[in-house]
Amino acid sequence: MTKLRLILLAALCAGSVACESSSTSQRTRKISSIDASGVIHDVKTTAYTHTESDHIAYGAKSAVGNTLKYGNVRSAAADWSVYPVGTSFKIEGEPYVYEVDDYGSALVGTKTIDLYRPSKASMNSWGARHVNIHVLKWGSFAESLAIMKPRENKKPHIHVMISEIEQGASPSS
């Protein structure tokens, strides 16, 4: 099974312009429930909104500086050492594409993905769910580092993500 995962991830990696040599082994260590079709099973998801107290300082902007998206393409936040910036995916049974363009301190050291919602009511309606996701494109650890490096000394969780990417180790829970 591990060999099949490595072959699948290598194929995904080969098609990605921004793929690093360590990314296949990093993803294999961090995401253990990916099947042959590229579906990651039982991913914990939560929801957030820009009006929550811990996001007010950033307004409706993501960590990459764009406006948080909620249309056919939607913003998602994650630990960038697990799901690097630019990772796009679909949740099984939903028509929307989610793109990882944000991160949050509570996500570091987890495999949880936080889905952007434009209101507290919509956020609360989602709650916390375990879903299957199909990764359409893996993001870039190099791009994640380029965005985070200038911020490394501002917040401890940023330093942790940078260290995890550079070490290629899975985050501690």
MIDOTI-333379 format. One record per residue (C-alpha): residue number from 1; z, x, y. Coordinates in steps of 0.2 Angstrom, whole numbers, plus 5000, padded with zeros to 4 digits. Example, Ala and Ser with C-alpha at 12.3 -4.5 7.8 and 13.67 -1.06 7.14 Angstrom:
 num    z    x    y
   1 5039 5062 4978
   2 5036 5068 4995
This chain:
 num    z    x    y
   1 5000 5000 5000
   2 5004 5014 5012
   3 4987 5022 5009
   4 4978 5006 5012
   5 4988 5004 5029
   6 4983 5022 5034
   7 4965 5019 5030
   8 4965 5003 5040
   9 4974 5011 5054
  10 4962 5026 5054
  11 4947 5014 5054
  12 4955 5005 5069
  13 4959 5022 5077
  14 4941 5028 5075
  15 4934 5014 5084
  16 4946 5017 5099
  17 4940 5028 5113
  18 4958 5031 5119
  19 4965 5035 5101
  20 4977 5050 5099
  21 4978 5060 5083
  22 4996 5055 5081
  23 4994 5037 5084
  24 4989 5032 5066
  25 5005 5039 5059
  26 5016 5033 5073
  27 5010 5015 5070
  28 5012 5016 5052
  29 5030 5021 5054
  30 5034 5008 5068
  31 5024 4993 5061
  32 5027 4991 5042
  33 5021 4973 5040
  34 5002 4975 5044
  35 4990 4969 5030
  36 4973 4973 5025
  37 4965 4961 5038
  38 4975 4969 5053
  39 4988 4955 5054
  40 5006 4960 5058
  41 5017 4948 5050
  42 5034 4941 5056
  43 5034 4948 5073
  44 5048 4942 5084
  45 5042 4935 5101
  46 5052 4929 5116
  47 5046 4923 5133
  48 5050 4929 5150
  49 5045 4923 5168
  50 5044 4932 5185
  51 5058 4921 5192
  52 5071 4928 5180
  53 5085 4938 5189
  54 5080 4954 5180
  55 5061 4952 5185
  56 5063 4946 5203
  57 5062 4964 5211
  58 5045 4965 5203
  59 5038 4948 5208
  60 5024 4942 5198
  61 5018 4960 5195
  62 5017 4969 5178
  63 5022 4987 5175
  64 5004 4992 5177
  65 5003 4984 5194
  66 4992 4969 5191
  67 4997 4951 5193
  68 5005 4944 5177
  69 4991 4934 5168
  70 4993 4916 5161
  71 4976 4909 5156
  72 4964 4913 5142
  73 4971 4931 5143
  74 4990 4932 5145
  75 5002 4946 5149
  76 5014 4952 5136
  77 5029 4965 5137
  78 5034 4977 5123
  79 5041 4994 5120
  80 5026 5005 5124
  81 5031 5017 5110
  82 5028 5003 5097
  83 5014 4993 5106
  84 5006 5004 5119
  85 4999 4998 5135
  86 4982 4989 5133
  87 4986 4983 5116
  88 4978 4966 5114
  89 4981 4953 5101
  90 4981 4935 5096
  91 4995 4924 5089
  92 4990 4915 5073
  93 4986 4897 5077
  94 4984 4900 5096
  95 4967 4902 5106
  96 4974 4915 5119
  97 4972 4933 5119
  98 4988 4943 5124
  99 4988 4960 5132
 100 5002 4972 5133
 101 5003 4976 5152
 102 5022 4976 5154
 103 5038 4982 5147
 104 5057 4978 5148
 105 5073 4987 5145
 106 5079 4974 5132
 107 5063 4977 5122
 108 5065 4996 5120
 109 5070 5001 5102
 110 5064 4984 5095
 111 5047 4977 5089
 112 5049 4962 5099
 113 5035 4956 5110
 114 5040 4946 5126
 115 5026 4934 5131
 116 5024 4929 5150
 117 5026 4911 5155
 118 5024 4905 5173
 119 5039 4895 5174
 120 5057 4894 5167
 121 5053 4877 5158
 122 5038 4885 5149
 123 5049 4901 5145
 124 5063 4890 5138
 125 5050 4879 5128
 126 5044 4895 5119
 127 5061 4901 5115
 128 5061 4915 5101
 129 5049 4913 5087
 130 5043 4924 5073
 131 5024 4924 5072
 132 5010 4933 5064
 133 4998 4942 5076
 134 4981 4949 5074
 135 4978 4965 5084
 136 4961 4965 5092
 137 4963 4982 5100
 138 4977 4995 5100
 139 4981 5002 5117
 140 4984 5020 5122
 141 4999 5030 5120
 142 4991 5043 5133
 143 4989 5029 5146
 144 5007 5023 5143
 145 5013 5040 5146
 146 5002 5042 5162
 147 5010 5026 5169
 148 5028 5030 5164
 149 5029 5049 5167
 150 5031 5047 5186
 151 5045 5034 5183
 152 5054 5043 5170
 153 5070 5047 5180
 154 5071 5029 5187
 155 5077 5020 5172
 156 5084 5026 5156
 157 5073 5014 5145
 158 5058 5022 5152
 159 5064 5039 5147
 160 5067 5033 5129
 161 5050 5026 5127
 162 5042 5042 5134
 163 5053 5052 5121
 164 5048 5041 5107
 165 5030 5043 5111
 166 5031 5062 5113
 167 5041 5064 5097
 168 5031 5052 5087
 169 5047 5045 5080
 170 5052 5027 5078
 171 5064 5020 5090
 172 5082 5018 5085
 173 5088 5000 5085
